[in-house]
Amino acid sequence: MTQENPLPVNASHGRRSLLAVAAGALAAGAGLAWWRLGLKSEKSASIDALWGAEFDPPEGPPLRLADFKGRPLVVNFWATWCTPCVEEMPLLNAFYQQNKSKSWQVLGLAIDQPSAVKRFLAQHPVEYSIALAGLNGTDLMTALGNQAGGLPFTLVIDAQGGLRFRKLGKLTEGDISDWL
């Protein structure tokens, strides 16, 4: 005697597919929530290392990141040869112009040759601070969560020193709206 399946084959398959999709969505949602909570409370050794760093600007005395403490800070890793980096610079500059009176700071850390950065800034000046991170900047990006080592890479650090935003890739106006 054979036992009959109370559900048609298609209905049983559909239910399993629906459960698999629901489980995947639940796992993705839990992962996103964990990442966001971890990001909001992150105050790690890598952030402490960032505050202890010192970089040379294209012109002038060394720039100490500790001098940026106590106010919100956008740190943008970029290079002159990186098209998305160059494309987002006017957006970062506009953000800085509109929000510097509200204590916001922006720092561009160039992963590039000093001569290339000087030439670039002579043709495309920005109002926010620029410093030369060189190859040490790549190690710093990795420590701050950019495992791919790609550019551009942007961080937003709040006035208390906590990491609030991290993005690998070109910024959008929506990203900047989220900072505020």
C-alpha positions as CSV (number, residue, x, y, z in Angstrom):
1,M,0.0,0.0,0.0
2,T,1.4,3.4,-1.0
3,Q,1.0,6.5,1.1
4,E,-0.3,9.5,-0.7
5,N,1.2,12.9,-0.3
6,P,-1.5,15.2,0.9
7,L,0.0,18.2,-1.0
8,P,0.5,18.2,-4.7
9,V,4.2,18.1,-5.7
10,N,4.2,21.8,-6.9
11,A,2.6,23.0,-3.6
12,S,5.2,21.2,-1.5
13,H,8.0,22.5,-3.6
14,G,6.6,26.0,-3.4
15,R,6.3,25.9,0.4
16,R,9.9,24.7,0.7
17,S,11.1,27.5,-1.6
18,L,9.1,30.1,0.4
19,L,10.6,28.8,3.7
20,A,14.1,29.0,2.2
21,V,13.6,32.5,1.0
22,A,12.1,33.5,4.4
23,A,15.1,31.9,6.2
24,G,17.5,33.7,3.9
25,A,15.8,37.1,4.5
26,L,15.8,36.5,8.2
27,A,19.5,35.7,8.2
28,A,20.3,38.7,6.0
29,G,18.3,41.0,8.3
30,A,19.9,39.6,11.4
31,G,23.3,40.1,9.8
32,L,22.5,43.7,8.8
33,A,21.2,44.5,12.3
34,W,24.3,43.0,13.9
35,W,26.6,45.0,11.5
36,R,24.8,48.2,12.2
37,L,24.7,47.8,15.9
38,G,28.4,46.8,15.9
39,L,29.2,49.8,13.7
40,K,27.4,52.3,15.9
41,S,29.1,51.1,19.1
42,E,32.5,50.5,17.5
43,K,35.3,52.3,19.2
44,S,38.2,49.9,18.4
45,A,41.9,49.9,18.5
46,S,41.8,50.8,14.8
47,I,40.0,54.1,15.6
48,D,42.5,54.7,18.4
49,A,45.3,54.1,15.8
50,L,43.6,56.6,13.5
51,W,43.7,59.3,16.3
52,G,47.3,58.6,16.8
53,A,48.3,59.0,13.2
54,E,50.1,61.9,11.7
55,F,50.2,62.7,7.9
56,D,52.0,65.3,5.8
57,P,49.8,67.6,3.9
58,P,50.8,68.6,0.3
59,E,52.1,71.9,1.9
60,G,52.8,72.8,5.5
61,P,53.5,71.1,8.8
62,P,52.4,67.6,9.6
63,L,48.7,67.1,10.2
64,R,47.9,65.2,13.5
65,L,44.5,63.4,13.5
66,A,44.3,64.0,17.3
67,D,43.7,67.6,16.4
68,F,40.4,66.5,14.8
69,K,39.0,64.9,18.0
70,G,35.9,66.1,19.6
71,R,34.0,67.1,16.5
72,P,32.3,64.9,13.8
73,L,34.8,63.9,11.2
74,V,34.5,62.5,7.7
75,V,37.7,60.7,6.5
76,N,37.8,60.0,2.8
77,F,40.6,57.8,1.4
78,W,41.2,58.7,-2.3
79,A,43.7,58.8,-5.1
80,T,44.1,61.1,-8.1
81,W,44.0,58.1,-10.5
82,C,40.7,56.9,-9.0
83,T,37.8,58.1,-11.1
84,P,35.0,57.6,-8.5
85,C,37.2,59.4,-5.9
86,V,37.6,62.4,-8.1
87,E,33.9,62.4,-9.0
88,E,32.8,62.5,-5.3
89,M,35.2,65.3,-4.3
90,P,32.8,68.1,-5.3
91,L,30.1,66.4,-3.2
92,L,32.4,66.2,-0.2
93,N,33.5,69.8,-0.7
94,A,29.9,71.0,-0.8
95,F,29.1,69.0,2.4
96,Y,32.1,70.6,4.1
97,Q,31.1,74.1,3.0
98,Q,27.5,73.7,4.2
99,N,28.4,72.0,7.5
100,K,31.7,73.4,8.8
101,S,29.8,76.0,10.8
102,K,28.1,73.0,12.5
103,S,31.5,71.7,13.6
104,W,31.8,69.1,10.8
105,Q,35.3,68.3,9.6
106,V,36.4,66.6,6.4
107,L,39.8,65.0,5.8
108,G,40.9,63.5,2.5
109,L,43.7,61.0,2.8
110,A,45.5,60.5,-0.5
111,I,46.8,57.1,-1.3
112,D,49.1,58.6,-4.0
113,Q,52.4,60.2,-4.8
114,P,52.9,63.6,-3.3
115,S,53.7,65.2,-6.7
116,A,50.5,63.8,-8.2
117,V,48.4,65.1,-5.3
118,K,50.0,68.6,-5.6
119,R,49.3,68.8,-9.3
120,F,45.8,67.6,-8.9
121,L,44.9,70.0,-6.1
122,A,46.4,72.9,-8.1
123,Q,43.8,72.2,-10.8
124,H,41.0,71.0,-8.5
125,P,41.2,72.8,-5.2
126,V,39.0,71.8,-2.3
127,E,38.3,73.6,1.0
128,Y,38.7,70.6,3.3
129,S,41.9,69.3,4.6
130,I,44.0,66.9,2.5
131,A,47.0,64.8,3.7
132,L,49.2,62.2,2.1
133,A,48.6,58.8,3.5
134,G,50.9,56.9,1.1
135,L,51.2,53.1,1.5
136,N,50.6,53.4,5.3
137,G,47.1,54.6,4.3
138,T,46.3,51.2,2.7
139,D,47.2,49.4,6.0
140,L,45.1,51.9,7.9
141,M,42.1,51.4,5.6
142,T,42.4,47.6,6.1
143,A,42.4,48.0,9.9
144,L,39.4,50.3,9.6
145,G,37.3,47.6,7.8
146,N,38.2,48.0,4.1
147,Q,39.4,44.4,3.6
148,A,39.3,44.8,-0.2
149,G,41.6,47.8,-0.1
150,G,39.5,49.6,-2.7
151,L,39.0,53.3,-3.2
152,P,37.2,55.5,-2.4
153,F,36.7,54.5,1.2
154,T,34.9,56.8,3.6
155,L,34.4,56.8,7.3
156,V,32.2,59.1,9.5
157,I,33.4,59.4,13.1
158,D,31.1,61.1,15.6
159,A,32.2,63.7,18.2
160,Q,32.7,61.0,20.8
161,G,35.1,59.0,18.6
162,G,32.6,56.3,17.5
163,L,32.5,55.0,14.0
164,R,29.0,55.8,12.6
165,F,29.4,55.2,8.8
166,R,31.7,53.2,6.6
167,K,31.5,52.9,2.8
168,L,33.6,51.4,0.1
169,G,32.8,53.0,-3.2
170,K,31.6,56.3,-4.5
171,L,29.4,58.4,-2.1
172,T,25.9,59.5,-3.0
173,E,23.8,62.4,-1.8
174,G,21.7,59.8,0.1
175,D,24.8,58.6,2.0
176,I,25.6,62.2,3.0
177,S,22.0,62.8,4.1
178,D,22.3,59.7,6.4
179,W,25.3,61.3,8.2
180,L,23.2,64.2,9.3
